[in-house]
Amino acid sequence: MALTPQPSGEGAAETWTLKQITHDIPLTGPAREVVELGQRLATMRGASRTDPVHLLEAMVLLPKNAGHRALTALNVNTGALRQWPELDPALPAAPAPIGPTTRYLLNNAHREAEQMGHYQVDPAHLLLALLYRDSAQTADRLEAAGLSIYAIRQYLTAPESAPKAARRPPLPSLTGARRVSPVFAIPVGAAIVGGVGLWSGVAPGLTLLFSVLLVIGGWITSLCIHEFGHALIAYIGGDRSVAAAGYLSLNPLKYTHPVLSIALPIVFLLIGGIGLPGGAVYLNERAIRSDRWRSFASAAGPVGNLLFAILLGWPFLVFQGQPPFGDIHFWAALAFLVFLQFTALVLNLIPIPPFDGFGIISPWLSVELRVLASRLGMLPLLLLFYLLWQGGPVSATFWNFVSSLSNLLNVPEYLVYLGQQQFPHL
């Protein structure tokens, strides 16, 4: 049952904004459209607040809205409901606050929706509440036009007319769930310091240090964005545990895995300049609403790497690979960092465990295949890296694909190579 929203003001004149109402009462898009137009109509009628009669008028004036379609399907004489002077609903008007009677009506509509097993309030639920006797003005008009509570309830429960949007769980609000941790400022700040130091070229003896700050700081920043993407889509898909675990905070300490997050990524950067996916977020897949959302949650991480690569690499694209200003050591380190993003993107999309590519297809595989993948553990990862380091067709295909993605941003290969040379190696 819906909780009573808090009024926007104090004293006897209790009114609410639509945002306050929807904090506790989930409305479908068509229902929100009715309420928003009702608020504007109330202002145009000179009313100080939005009452149920304004919502009924809004339904009559919105022929494409689900509420108007319900009236038509139930053979209601909508002409008999037009008892107001004509107004153009397209005219701009400030929304009038929602009054107590409308608040009670929306609560009644929400209760009706919950009793029917619906997650959101649809205009048809609003029609049902408009027929309650505590809204006598609208109830009388609807009954006179040929609508009854029995008819609208039958309409709402009939398989062919039950509102699909109302049967879908609403997307959760991110208010209070996401926050930026102060720890995130450390890698971002390191990357900025390294970038400014290289850009200015004032301390050639510190090129190695500045390159490490830019590349490592930028890499950890991208790791946070990658894992935040997983957590964000999982949260929207129904897994609330990611908020409690701190995965929506961009805090790199929340994404750490003793081997995958610290040791292996640094080692692989030092020995070969490959961006090993280093973070780890633990998702409650049972809580995610569907297989499609589970795939989206896995894909969100690589998408984060792609967006970060574009954010870093746009100057190469704009200047056709020849940025006209700044020290060359800065552009070399930046090119190397962009290249690392593409290596992480390609690696993550390989459909073997434990990469995200396998997570994307895993919900659609048989239970037997998923059990087998779980038993294999890290073996596919180790085998892949062996093939990459040994050369041959697997290695050639991987690096050619990474280079092709870099070329799409016009990142020069000689700058990537120079950036690798500026970075320390084992």
Secondary structure, DSSP 8 states (H G I E B T S, - for coil): -------SS-SS---B-HHHHHHHS-B-HHHHHHHHHHHHHHHHTT-SSB-HHHHHHHHHH-TTSHHHHHHHHTT--HHHH--S----TTS------B-HHHHHHHHHHHHHHHHTT-SSB-HHHHHHHHTSGGGHHHHHHHHHTT--HHHHHHHHHSTTTS-HHHHS------TTT----GGGHHHHHHHHHHHHHHHH---GGGHHHHHHHHHHHHHHHHHHHHHHHHHHHHHHTT-THHHHTTGGGT-GGGG--IIIIIIHHHHHHHHH------------GGGSS-HHHHHHHHHHHHHHHHHHHHHHHHHHHHTTT--SSS-HHHHHHHHHHHHHHHHHHHHHHSSSTTSHHHHHHGGGS-HHHHHHHHHHTTHHHHHHHHHHHH-SHHHHHHHHHHHHHHHHTT--HHHHHHHHHHS---
